[in-house]
Amino acid sequence: MEDEHFVNLMHAAYVQNFPPQIELITEGDPSDFLHILLSGTVELFSTWKDRETCMATVYPISTFILAATIKSAPYLMSARTLEKSRIALIPSQDVLAAFDKDNDFARAIVGELATCYRSVVKSQKDLKLRTSLERLANYLLRTQKRAGNGGDFELPTEKRRLASALGMTPENLSRAFKSLQPYGVQVDGNRITITDQEDLERFAKPSPLIDDHTT
């Protein structure tokens, strides 16, 4: 974007460090700020009656929740930090002003929204086309890739939250981990060891149209 528009966009923005388990936004509230995660991890979640579900986990560097800012609409999800996180906050009115004035910035916003939309489609396909065991297997392969493709890695979230994100109960998740043992998956707390990569991939059948965030 043009330097002048960037200066105007940043004049009221600020960066803040947040400790773990701080609720940053609440669903239903107006979208006063665009949040940009610079470091740490943020969980997007939603509630209804006495139920709560994990909608997504946000990693650096990512915006949340951009659509609410562009539409000047209420947040459809809440967000909280899972670990110490550094977040930039930009007033929504300044984002909209830059969107109207700067064509390059507007195109970048549209590209980001398109990426978010495609991510939602992939999540829906994962939930609707796969069994719970297949969802867990592919989640482990995606997490392994993010951790550097090693045979040992840590789950980046609590198992309770992982179960919610995969559309499972904690009890079903525990049974699913045991069911993946014949495919070379060993679990020790949050530590995952994959002893038979090829067998796990044959079972999971990962697809770039579901599992590759760059597609």
HELIX and SHEET records of a PDB file:
HELIX    1   1 ASP A    3  MET A   10  1                                   8    
HELIX    2   2 LEU A   66  LYS A   71  1                                   6    
HELIX    3   3 SER A   92  LYS A  101  1                                  10    
HELIX    4   4 ASN A  103  LEU A  129  1                                  27    
HELIX    5   5 SER A  132  ARG A  146  1                                  15    
HELIX    6   6 LYS A  159  ALA A  165  1                                   7    
HELIX    7   7 PRO A  170  SER A  179  1                                  10    
HELIX    8   8 GLN A  181  TYR A  183  5                                   3    
HELIX    9   9 GLN A  197  ALA A  204  1                                   8    
HELIX   10  10 PRO A  208  ASP A  211  1                                   4    
SHEET    1   A 4 TYR A  14  PHE A  18  0                                        
SHEET    2   A 4 SER A  85  PRO A  91 -1                                        
SHEET    3   A 4 PHE A  33  SER A  39 -1                                        
SHEET    4   A 4 SER A  62  PHE A  64 -1                                        
SHEET    1   B 4 GLU A  23  ILE A  25  0                                        
SHEET    2   B 4 SER A  78  THR A  81 -1                                        
SHEET    3   B 4 VAL A  42  TRP A  48 -1                                        
SHEET    4   B 4 ARG A  51  VAL A  58 -1                                        
SHEET    1   C 3 ASP A 152  GLU A 154  0                                        
SHEET    2   C 3 ARG A 191  ILE A 194 -1                                        
SHEET    3   C 3 VAL A 185  ASP A 188 -1                                        
END                                                                             
